[in-house]
Amino acid sequence: MGIRSMKRLGALLVTGVMVSAPAWASVGPTPGERREPPQAAFDACKDKSEGAAVEIVTPNGGTIKATCRKFADQLVAVPEDAPPPRPQN
């Protein structure tokens, strides 16, 4: 492989990285962004009261023990091992 071919390959690789970087940066929540709980967490607490013990069924068929808590004027199942909520600014 000649030097000219290597330069083209290098330029192509750099361009590929530059083009794909914004796409990778958009994956996942941004720092400080408040994510909504999944619908299953709301469904688990339907017709329940705050503090009720429930189980959330995961997409792979497993279960997570949780407790119903208030979230934006609704009850949502919060997993037992969930970290405490961050303070609001």
N, C-alpha and C positions, 0 to 999 in steps of 0.2 A: 504494500500500500504506500503510495507516494505521499509527500508532504502536503500537496494540494488536497488530496482526498481526506487526509487526517484533519486538515483545517475545516473542510466542509462538514465532516462528521462532528467535530467539536462545536461548530456554529449551530448545527442542527440540534444537538443535545442541549445546548444553552437555551436555544429558542424554545424547545419543548418544555424545559423546566420553567421558563418565564411564563409561558402560556398556561401551564397547568397549576402554577402556584396560587393564583386567585381562587381557583376551584377548590383546592385543598384548604385554603384559609376559611372558606365559607362553611366547612363541615363542622357541626357541633355548635354549642351555644357560645356567644361572645362573653368575655369576662363581665360579670355584673348582671347579665341577662337573667331574668326570672323565667324559668321554664314551667310550663303547665304540667300537672300530673297526667298520666295516661287515663283514658276514659274508664278503664277497668277499675281504677282507684275510686272514681266517683260512683261507678255502678255498685261496688262492694258495700258502700255506705247508704245506698238508696233505702229509704224507709227505716233507717237506724237513727240512734241518738248519738250525740257527741260522747266519746269515751267508750263506745261499743267495740268489742273485740271482733275482728273479721279476718277473713283470709282472701288474698288476691290471687287469682289464677293467672299464672304467667303464660305467655305465648307458647312456651315449650311444654305446657301441661303441669308444671310444678306449682307449688303454692308458697305464699309469703304471708306470715302472720303480721297483722297490722291493727291499728287503732284508728277509729274515725275521729277526725279533727276538723275544725273550721278552716276553710280556705276560700277566700273571696266570697263570703256569704253562702258557701256550700259546704257540705261535709265531704271529706275525702279520706281514703284509707292511707295512713302513713305507716310505712314498715317499722317494725320494732327497732331495727338497728339503724334507722335513718339518722343522719347528723342533725343537730338542732338547726332551725332556720336562721339564716343570716338576718341581722337587723336591717330594717328598711331605712333608706336615706331620706 
